[in-house]
Amino acid sequence: MSHKFTILKDGKKKTYSKYEDIPLSFDNVIAFCPKIPNGPHTDEQHEEIHAWEHRFKELLAREKM
C-alpha cells in the first residue's frame, strides 16, 4: 500500500500518492491516508510518523475558504 491523498479541486476529485504532488491550492481535503509501516518502528520511522500530523495541518491550511 502506498500513500493516498485525495482532494477536491475545481469540482473534481484528484488522488495523489506523493504528498509533494498535491497542489498548493485546492477546495477540500477528501482523504489523508499516509502509509504507516508496521511496528516495531525505528527512531527515524517515529520521526516520519509524527511529521504526518504537521503535514495534515499544513494541508488543511491550504484549503480555499
Backbone as ProteinMPNN parsed JSONL, in Angstrom:
{"seq_chain_A": "MSHKFTILKDGKKKTYSKYEDIPLSFDNVIAFCPKIPNGPHTDEQHEEIHAWEHRFKELLAREKM", "coords_chain_A": {"N_chain_A": [[0.842, -1.184, 0.0], [0.541, 2.214, -0.804], [0.966, 5.743, -0.065], [-2.057, 7.694, 0.104], [-3.699, 10.426, -0.975], [-6.431, 12.411, -1.295], [-8.021, 15.044, -2.899], [-10.342, 17.753, -3.457], [-10.652, 19.634, -6.26], [-11.615, 22.304, -8.153], [-14.153, 21.148, -8.407], [-13.588, 18.5, -8.995], [-12.454, 15.27, -8.013], [-9.193, 14.467, -7.077], [-6.489, 12.269, -6.836], [-3.489, 11.547, -5.122], [-0.292, 9.996, -4.739], [2.003, 10.938, -3.737], [2.861, 13.27, -1.35], [4.103, 15.675, -1.963], [3.2, 16.246, -4.502], [0.698, 17.339, -4.331], [-1.396, 20.046, -5.126], [-0.777, 23.556, -4.377], [-3.038, 24.996, -3.793], [-6.435, 24.263, -3.321], [-9.826, 22.974, -3.171], [-10.98, 21.242, -1.074], [-9.856, 18.826, 1.391], [-10.244, 15.445, 0.911], [-9.426, 12.816, 1.53], [-6.858, 11.644, 3.655], [-4.353, 9.658, 3.831], [-1.64, 8.518, 4.851], [0.95, 6.091, 4.43], [1.718, 4.009, 7.03], [4.322, 2.257, 8.426], [4.385, -1.142, 9.644], [4.968, -1.893, 13.091], [7.687, -3.153, 15.162], [8.944, 0.226, 15.345], [11.669, 2.164, 13.998], [13.75, 4.84, 15.277], [13.893, 6.789, 13.296], [11.628, 6.165, 11.775], [9.647, 6.764, 13.63], [9.949, 9.55, 13.785], [9.173, 10.242, 11.183], [6.503, 9.345, 11.19], [5.382, 11.047, 13.139], [5.686, 13.435, 11.809], [3.651, 13.436, 9.958], [1.332, 14.443, 11.165], [1.838, 17.212, 11.326], [2.04, 17.742, 8.564], [-0.57, 17.173, 7.757], [-2.039, 19.203, 9.039], [-0.883, 21.378, 7.76], [-1.772, 20.918, 5.164], [-4.543, 21.232, 5.476], [-4.603, 23.953, 5.98], [-4.131, 24.929, 3.493], [-6.447, 24.706, 2.094], [-8.994, 26.223, 0.11], [-11.019, 28.92, 1.135]], "CA_chain_A": [[0.0, 0.0, 0.0], [1.271, 3.477, -0.816], [0.189, 6.871, 0.452], [-3.223, 8.085, -0.7], [-4.21, 11.735, -0.608], [-7.457, 12.81, -2.248], [-8.508, 16.416, -2.711], [-11.338, 18.252, -4.401], [-10.152, 20.849, -6.907], [-12.485, 22.705, -9.262], [-15.268, 20.212, -8.503], [-13.14, 17.153, -9.39], [-11.589, 14.565, -7.071], [-7.868, 14.114, -7.588], [-5.778, 11.457, -5.861], [-2.036, 11.593, -5.244], [0.441, 9.07, -3.878], [3.113, 11.7, -3.165], [2.408, 14.497, -0.692], [4.706, 16.804, -2.654], [2.484, 16.492, -5.758], [-0.585, 17.986, -4.061], [-1.318, 21.476, -5.467], [-0.718, 24.494, -3.259], [-4.378, 25.498, -3.525], [-7.498, 23.346, -3.732], [-11.074, 23.254, -2.453], [-11.117, 20.479, 0.169], [-9.211, 17.528, 1.584], [-11.232, 14.368, 0.975], [-8.796, 11.693, 2.232], [-5.453, 11.81, 4.013], [-4.001, 8.3, 4.262], [-0.232, 8.175, 4.674], [1.277, 4.702, 4.761], [2.471, 3.875, 8.27], [4.856, 0.897, 8.458], [4.108, -1.951, 10.83], [5.997, -1.804, 14.125], [8.217, -2.008, 15.887], [9.493, 1.282, 14.499], [12.962, 2.764, 14.318], [13.638, 6.252, 15.658], [13.619, 7.534, 12.067], [10.224, 5.932, 11.423], [8.84, 7.535, 14.578], [10.001, 10.944, 13.351], [8.353, 10.343, 9.972], [5.106, 9.179, 11.591], [4.961, 12.272, 13.825], [5.67, 14.528, 10.829], [2.386, 13.426, 9.215], [0.363, 15.336, 11.821], [2.166, 18.563, 10.852], [1.699, 17.819, 7.14], [-2.024, 17.217, 7.646], [-2.456, 20.559, 9.415], [-0.431, 22.249, 6.682], [-2.672, 20.686, 4.042], [-5.835, 21.865, 5.792], [-4.438, 25.403, 5.864], [-4.066, 25.268, 2.077], [-7.786, 24.655, 1.506], [-9.621, 27.51, -0.197], [-12.157, 29.222, 2.016]], "C_chain_A": [[0.887, 1.248, 0.0], [0.399, 4.558, -0.199], [-0.989, 7.142, -0.476], [-3.775, 9.393, -0.141], [-5.199, 12.159, -1.688], [-7.95, 14.201, -1.884], [-9.615, 16.691, -3.716], [-10.799, 19.564, -4.951], [-11.019, 21.118, -8.119], [-13.595, 21.69, -9.507], [-14.886, 18.794, -8.894], [-12.245, 16.567, -8.305], [-10.287, 14.22, -7.773], [-7.135, 13.386, -6.478], [-4.289, 11.447, -6.18], [-1.418, 10.544, -4.326], [1.653, 9.747, -3.247], [2.573, 13.015, -2.604], [2.879, 15.722, -1.46], [3.977, 17.164, -3.95], [1.155, 17.223, -5.567], [-0.45, 19.481, -4.377], [-1.312, 22.366, -4.224], [-2.09, 25.015, -2.861], [-5.401, 24.511, -4.092], [-8.716, 23.637, -2.872], [-11.144, 22.558, -1.095], [-10.233, 19.239, 0.173], [-10.321, 16.5, 1.707], [-10.684, 13.192, 1.785], [-7.328, 12.004, 2.472], [-5.011, 10.492, 4.626], [-2.525, 8.005, 4.0], [0.001, 6.72, 5.075], [2.154, 4.707, 6.012], [2.992, 2.44, 8.328], [4.459, 0.179, 9.742], [5.27, -1.827, 11.812], [6.669, -3.133, 14.354], [8.916, -1.037, 14.936], [10.874, 1.722, 14.974], [12.725, 4.202, 14.751], [13.293, 7.105, 14.442], [12.163, 7.371, 11.632], [9.299, 6.701, 12.361], [8.809, 9.01, 14.185], [9.118, 11.161, 12.132], [6.859, 10.263, 10.32], [4.591, 10.46, 12.247], [4.894, 13.459, 12.866], [4.35, 14.57, 10.065], [1.332, 14.307, 9.846], [0.586, 16.779, 11.359], [1.758, 18.728, 9.389], [0.189, 17.905, 6.94], [-2.543, 18.62, 7.975], [-2.068, 21.562, 8.335], [-1.367, 22.137, 5.468], [-4.024, 21.347, 4.277], [-5.744, 23.38, 5.654], [-4.399, 25.859, 4.402], [-5.421, 25.184, 1.387], [-8.279, 26.068, 1.218], [-10.803, 27.715, 0.741], [-13.348, 29.646, 1.204]], "O_chain_A": [[1.874, 1.311, 0.733], [-0.758, 4.319, 0.145], [-0.934, 6.862, -1.674], [-4.248, 9.461, 0.994], [-4.84, 12.255, -2.862], [-8.254, 14.494, -0.728], [-9.795, 15.96, -4.69], [-10.523, 20.495, -4.195], [-11.147, 20.273, -9.006], [-13.943, 21.398, -10.651], [-15.766, 17.96, -9.106], [-11.392, 17.256, -7.747], [-10.278, 13.745, -8.909], [-7.147, 13.816, -5.325], [-3.882, 11.353, -7.337], [-1.961, 10.241, -3.264], [2.265, 9.199, -2.33], [1.908, 13.774, -3.309], [2.141, 16.698, -1.593], [4.126, 18.282, -4.445], [0.554, 17.676, -6.54], [0.51, 20.117, -3.941], [-1.785, 21.969, -3.159], [-2.289, 25.431, -1.719], [-5.242, 23.997, -5.199], [-8.652, 24.452, -1.952], [-11.346, 23.216, -0.074], [-9.905, 18.678, -0.873], [-11.236, 16.662, 2.514], [-11.389, 12.634, 2.627], [-6.644, 12.553, 1.608], [-5.264, 10.234, 5.803], [-2.194, 7.318, 3.034], [-0.677, 6.192, 5.957], [3.209, 5.341, 6.036], [2.2, 1.499, 8.286], [4.229, 0.8, 10.779], [6.421, -1.674, 11.403], [6.253, -4.143, 13.787], [9.409, -1.422, 13.875], [11.202, 1.664, 16.159], [11.619, 4.722, 14.605], [12.494, 8.036, 14.541], [11.538, 8.328, 11.175], [8.278, 7.232, 11.927], [7.757, 9.647, 14.245], [8.395, 12.155, 12.057], [6.054, 11.032, 9.795], [3.486, 10.91, 11.944], [4.122, 14.391, 13.091], [3.962, 15.63, 9.572], [0.505, 14.873, 9.131], [-0.37, 17.485, 11.037], [1.189, 19.755, 9.02], [-0.283, 18.624, 6.059], [-3.393, 19.154, 7.262], [-2.827, 22.483, 8.03], [-1.703, 23.137, 4.834], [-4.584, 21.956, 3.367], [-6.713, 24.022, 5.249], [-4.61, 27.036, 4.11], [-5.539, 25.55, 0.217], [-8.015, 26.996, 1.983], [-11.499, 26.761, 1.088], [-14.403, 29.943, 1.764]]}, "name": "protein", "num_of_chains": 1, "seq": "MSHKFTILKDGKKKTYSKYEDIPLSFDNVIAFCPKIPNGPHTDEQHEEIHAWEHRFKELLAREKM"}
